[in-house]
Amino acid sequence: MAISSPHTLVLFIAATLSLLGLSIATPSLPAEGIDISLTHVDSASNFSQIELVRRAITRGDVRLSSLVAARATSGRSFNLITDGNEYYMKISVGTPPVTFSLVVDTGSDLFWTTCFKRSATSISFDPHRSSTYTSVLCMSDLCGPYRPPPFMQQCDPKAVCNYELEYADASGTSGVISTDTITLGSRNPVSFPNTLFGCSLNDTGNTVLVDGIVGLGRGDQSIISQLGIKQFSYCLTPFGSSRLVLGRKPGPDDGIPEGETVTVSLVRSEWSSAYNVDLVGITVGTDRLAIPEHAFEISMFSNQGVILDSGTTFTYLVKGVYDLLKSTFAAQTTYAAVDGSGKHFDVCFKSGNVNAKFPGLVFHFGGGNDLSLPQENYMIWLEELRMHCLGIMPVEGMCLLGSYFQHDFKVVHDLVNDKVSFTPAKCVRG
């Protein structure tokens, strides 16, 4: 008999499945790592270039609004992102496996997917059809991050662990913290038992547009931490398929190196599981910007630092730094600046030629590590309008180095040594 509603499903799970207090199993990654294809959200579309850019900026705006609001409001309610997504990956859940295409998010932790039918044709995971599924008890240590504080609500020892995610755009998802076998890998799939995930029983707003999110953040309950992954890498292509590699260094098949590697430090934040980097300065052309000393530091309420974020397309700098960059850039550019708001940018230039040259950008990181960006990673050529637009925009409270910043670099996260490296490369499609 079909389960008629999410609420009925909760009762069914609670009544028929084992509700043990579980611990996450420590799996063994294969020596060759796991290769995963990443699909860009617009890779199969027929949008014009300007429309692709407009959609990317809209997604970025949604993500920014959510990241700015990303503060826990209770023990079981969080502000995250919804449709500010760029890349999807396939992941299978359960025994027998059900395969989903889920949003990849390096800025959050919980992996969740839908456990109820949105429509007759939608894909969903049905827990009572999986022989390896178990829901987590409210009293389990695994429920700790999602359990409400004792003064708000007492935890019934026999109850399941419920979670609720709230999003800055009023979207949300809620369900049961669970474990099951997941399967990853585009070439040689590998299965991992007892992996923690959120079994979503109710979605609202923009969350109905996605089947779930794979959190690749630094938190204890992200896929990265659960699987004991010590390093991962990716090599991103503009608006196309790309490749994510878990558990090994990238090889020639993951992108052909075309330059020297620059390695920078990751900075840990007690308020976020994102991948912050130690940016200390920026040079535009021949001028190093006179940036205030604490502009890039992490603080609890005023600044989230500098986040390396593959889920955002363009680069965003705190407004004071952006204003310095914009004015210095314009002063060194021979092309006339025009208001870019009608093109969804802040500033554009009447270049008339795709090969027009603009001032270089160098991002300075701690320890004297300097990363020179290819012009294509910060100047966006709009063929239909015969102009270039600056792919850097202002924001309050954080800096984001998005996927355009990272295009055609092998980006390797070394989580043992808290380092991330950038190697210029010709990225191959996933």
N, C-alpha and C positions, 0 to 999 in steps of 0.2 A: 504494500500500500504506500502511495506517495505521501510524503510529509507535507502538510498543507501550509505551514507558515514557519518563519524563523523561530517564533516562540515555542511552537510545538517541537521543533527540532532540538531546542535547548533541553526540553523535558525528556525527549527521547534519548539524547546523549547521556543525560544525568542518570536515567533509569537503567540503561542497557549497557553502557560501556564502563570499563574499569576506571576508577577515579583515584588512582594512586598518586602520592606525592612523588613526582619524578625528578631525576636529575638528568641534565643533558649529557648524552653519551659523547665520549671523545672519539671521533672518527679518525680514520687513517686516510690521508690524501695520497693518491697515486704519485709516484716519483715524477712522472711526466706532467703533472698538474692537470688542470681541467680547462679546456678551450670552450668558450661560449660565444656564440654569434650575437651581436647587438644590432637590433633593427631600429633605425631612426624613425621617429613618429611620422615623418613625411616622406619616407624613402620610396613609397609606392604611389605617390600622388602625382597629379599632372598640374600642380600649381605653378604659376609664373614665379620668376625669381623674386619679384617684389612681394608677391603674396607669401612665399616661403619666409621671407624676412619678417613680414608683418606678423605672421603666425608665431614665429620664434620670439619676437618681442612681446607679444601678448602672453605667451607662456612664461616668459621671464618675469613679466609684471606680476603674474599670479604667484609665481614662486617667491619673488621678493616680498610680497605682502605677507606671505606665510612665514618666511624665515624671520622677518622682522618681529613677528608675533610669537616666535617659537619659544615659549616658556611653559613649563608644566603648570597647570592650573590646579591639579590635585594628584593624588597617588595613582589615579587611573585615567586621567584625561590630559591629552597632549595636543599642542598645535603643530601641525606638520604641513606638507604640501599635498596638492591634489593633481591638477592637470598642468602644472608647470614642469612637464616631463619632456625629455628629449629621446631617450633610448629605452627599448624593451628587450627582455631576454626570456627565453623559454625555460620553464621549470616544471617538473612533474611532482605531484603529491599523491601519496597513498599507495596501497596495494590492493587491486591493480592500480597503476598510475593514471592520474588525470593530468593532462598537460595544459598549462596556461602560458600566455604571453603577458608578462608583468612589467610594470615600470621599474627601472633601475634607479635607485636613489642612494648616492653616497652620503647624504646628509641626514639619514634617519636609520633606525635600527630594526624595528619590528618588521618581519616578513608576514604579510597577511594576504589571504585570497578569499574569494566568495564561496560560501557554503550554502547558498540557497539559489533557486532558479529565479532569475530576473524575468525571463521569458521562456517560451517553449524551445527556442533555438539557442539560448545562451549556455555557455560552459560554466559548470559549477562543480565543486567538490562535495560529495555526499558522504559524511563521516561514517555512517553505519554500513556503507559498502566497502570500507577499507578495513582489512584484517589487522592492520598495524596502527590504527588510529587510537589515541588515548587523549582524553581531556585532562587538563591540569586542575588539581584541587586549589581552592581558594587559600588553604593554609600552607600550600607548598612554597618553598623558597623561590621557585620559578615565578610565582605570582607576585612576588614582592614589588616590582616596579609598577604593577597595575592595580594593586590592592588599595582601596581607600584607607586613609588614616583611621586608627581605632576610634578616635573621638567623633568621626563622621559616621562610621558604619562598622558594626562587628562582623567578623568573617565567620560564616557558618562552616564548621569543619568538614561537612559533607557536601558543601556547595562547590560548583565549578568556578574557575577563575575567569571572571568576566573582564573585558577591557572596553574602553571607549576612546576613540580618537576623534578629536575635534580639529577642524581646519579653519584657517583664517577667513576663508570665503563662505563660511557657514555650512560647508559640507561636513560629512562625518561618516564614520563606520564604527560598528560595535559588534562584539561577538564573544567567543570563548577562546582563551589561551589553551593551546593544544600541542601535542607532539605527533609526528608521523614520519614515515620515510619520505625523503625527497630525492629526486634524481636530477643531476646537473650534467651538462656537457653536450656540445653539438657534434663532436666526432666520436668519442668513446665515453658514453654516459656512465656516470658513477653514482651509486645510491648511498645515502646516509640515513641510518635509522634514528629514531627518537629526536628529530629536529624540531625545535620550538617554532610555532607559527601562530598567527591569529586566524581563527576560523570565523570569518565575517558573516553575521546573520542579519545585518541590517545596514543599508547604505543610504545616504541622503546627499542631495546636491550633486556636485561634480564627481563624487566617487563612483556614481553609477556608470561613468564613462570608461572606467578601467576595471580589470579583473583582480587588481591587487597591486602591491608594491613589494619589491625585494630590497630591504634595507641593507646597505653595505657600509654602514657607519662604523664607528670605533667602539660602540657600546657592547656590553657583555652579552647581549642577546641578539646581536646582528648575525647574519649568516657568516660573515667573516670571522667573528669570534667563536661562534658555535662549532665551525668546522676546523678551527685551529689553523686558519690560514695566516701565514707569516708574511706573505707578499702577494700582491696582485698587480696586474698591469693592463693597460689598454692603449690602443692606437686608433684615434678617432678620425673619421673622414667626414667632410661637410655634407650634411643632409643625406648620408648614405649608410650602408651597413658597415659595421666595424667589428672589432674583436676584443673580448675580455679574456684574460688569462689568469686563473687562480692557482696559486701554489708553486709557481716556478718563474724563473727569469724568462723574459720573452726572447725568442730566437729569430732568425732571419725570416721565417715564415710569418711572423707577426708584424713585420714591417722592416724595410731595408734601411739600415742606419745611413745617415747622410751628413753627420757632423759630430762634434764633441758633446759628451754628456755633461750636464750641469746638475749637481746634486744639492738640494736645499733641505733644511730641517723642518720637520713637522712640529707644530706647537700644540700641546694638549690644553684643552679647555675643560674646566670642571662643569661648565654649563651647557656643553654641546658635544655631540659625538661626530661632528663634521671634521674634515681634514683641513686644519688651519696651517698656514705656512708663514715663515718669518720674513715677510717682505719689509724692507727698511727704507727703500727709496726708488725713484723712477727718474730716468734721464730721457728727455725729449730732444732728439737731434743732438745738438752740442751742449745743451743746458741741463744740468741736474736740478730738479725741482727743489725749492726750499720748503720741504714738507715739515710741518710741526712734528716734534719728537714723538708724541704719543698717538699719532694719527692712526697707526695700524695695530695698536695694542688691544688685547682682549680685556674687557671689563664686564661686570655682571649686568649692568643695566644700559650702558651707553654705547657699547661697541662690541661687536662679535668678531672683530679681527679680520683677517684675510683668509677666505675659504676657497679651496680648490674644489670646484663644483661642476661635475660633468652634466648635471641636470639643468643647468642654465646655459643658454646659447652664448651670450655676449659677456663682456667684462663690465663690471660695475665698481666704481670707486666712490668713497665717501665724498660728499659734495665739495668740501674745501680742497681736497686733493684734485678732484676732477676739474674744478675751476682753474687751478694752476696749470694742469695739463692742457686743457682746452685753449687757454690764452697763449701759452708758450707754443703750442702746436700751430695755431693759426698764424702767429707772428713769423714762424719759420716756413710757412707754406706759400708758394707763389700763386696758388689758385684762389679765386674768390670764394669766400665762405658764404653759404646760404643757410637759411633756417631749415633744419631737417625735420621739423615736427610733422609736416605733411607727408613725409616719407617714413615716419615712425622713429626717426633718429633725432638727436639734439642738434647736430651740426653736420652739414655736407659741404662738398667742394665741387665746383664746376670744372672738372678735370678734362672731360671730353675724350679720354683715352684710357683704356683698361691698364695700359702700361705706365701710367703717370706715376712719378716718384714723389713720396712724402717723407717727412722727417722720420728717422728711426726711433724705436722705443726700446729701452733697456730697463728691465726690472731687476733691481738690486736686492739680494737676499743676504741674511746674516752670514758672517764668515767670509765675506768678499766674493760670494757666488753671484755672478751676473748672467741673466738670461736675455739674449737679444731676440726679439720677436720678428718672424717674417712679416712683411707688410700685409700679406693676405690674412694674417691672424688678428688684425685690428682695423684694416680699411676694407670696407664692403663696397664692391663695385656693383652699381645698379645699371645694367646694360640698357634697359628701356629708357632711362633718364640721362644716360651718358654722364654720370657723376659718381664720385666716391663719397661714402659716408663713414664717419668715425664710429667704429663698433665698440665704443666705450661710453658709458652713460653714468649719470650721477645717482646716488642713493644715500639714504641716511643710515648710520649705525653699523655698517659692515662694508667689506669689499668682497666681490665675487670674481674669481678667475674662471670663466665659463668654458664651454667646449670649444668655441672659436679660438680662444687663447691657447688651447691645448692641441688644436688640429695639427696633424702630421708631426707629432712628437710621440715617441714611445714614452709613456708616463708610467713609472714603476714605483709603487708604494712599498717601502721596506718597513714593515711594522715592528720588527725587532729592534732596529736602530733608529726608529722615528725619522726616516728620511724619505724624500720623494725625488726621483731623478727624471730629467727631461733629455731625451736624445732625439735630435732632428731625424726624421725618417719618412720614407714613402710608405704610408700606411696601406695595408692591404685590406680589402673588403672581407667582412666576416663570412 
